[in-house]
Amino acid sequence: MAEKNERGTNSGIIIERLRQKFGTEVLDMFAQAKEPTLHIAVRTLSNVYFDDKKNMIMLGNKTQKRTFFDLKDARKFMQTLIIANGCKNLIESGKTTSIRDLFYNTKHTIGDTKENTFDEQEESDPIIEDIEVSANALREELHLRAQSKGSMVGDLTIQDAGDTIDLRKMGSGGWAVPSIVEPDIVQFKECGAKFILFIEKDAVWSRFNEDKFWKKHNCIIIHGGGQPPRGVRRMLRRLHDELKLPTYVLVDNDPWGFYIYSVVRQGSINLAYESVRMAVPDARFIGLSSFDQERYKLPAEVTIKLDDGDKKRVKEILAYPWFQRKEWREELEHMVKKGVKLELEALSSKKLTFITDTYLPEKIERKEWLA
């Protein structure tokens, strides 16, 4: 039996949820001569809120009806049951697949008609999200793979699908973080790390790996190749929760870097229904700060002028409830006042290894971070 995760779910329980929600309940309505109806959570901005106590973006309680006898709903009602059944079959078979594969696997012509169950993948993708919410399960627990992107090394031994992997001996490329990192696939074994460092860019992560920062400072370093994919976000949450390690976030000093930090810490609006298993509310922003040009005397020529898109994004970020703290407003307003942004690579103007030899070690020692 699969190891339980923090919601207490496993394959058997998820299968039962799918069978009950999309099978038994629907058949019971038919048997009672009632109109078969599914209640699906509304996943729009109007049903998303920020929970101050949990420090996470959460999904509200609004739902919408999807009924079988309503012409505008009938097709989507059918598609929902087909995808739910496809996920159940995947779990029962012990196989995983991509959402693209699932689309083709469930696409067929209905009977003697010319009507297809699905015409485009744009029809099936949102239904997968509906089922995630309804079954209270990550799509990865439904045995669906998302995009794999990101690498990790550090003072940690893991077991991945039964193979023991020493993350201290992964060479220059690191261990490729898969999209499915649930406890029945990936388990944490020997760990000597004292903290986790999430790095926005793979190029900067490579500098930290080449300089053996993780070995000198007993940590785990991981990147998501920009905006971190689901697997990396889920991995960060599991590392933080299960190994009880502080998490630091290192991103570019621009509105998009700040947003990446926000997604790691608070979760995202699009995936508000999974913040509880992807967000790391205790994550700390350790740089790059808008004040670092002055602090570290970086030359003006390494700065990049803010464009109109940057300025618009800053205004949007300043409106988020989770960026209302005095320190964050000062950080963002200072960026706008200067009119410039900085990439992490700008620190290389001091010395190629300045970011690993001086910048990060000093910041951690002096506890110069934002939460």
Summary of the structure (lengths in Angstrom):
residues: 371
radius of gyration: 23.0
end to end distance: 38.4
largest distance: 75.1
contacts: 1177
relative contact order: 0.10
helix: 46%
strand: 19%
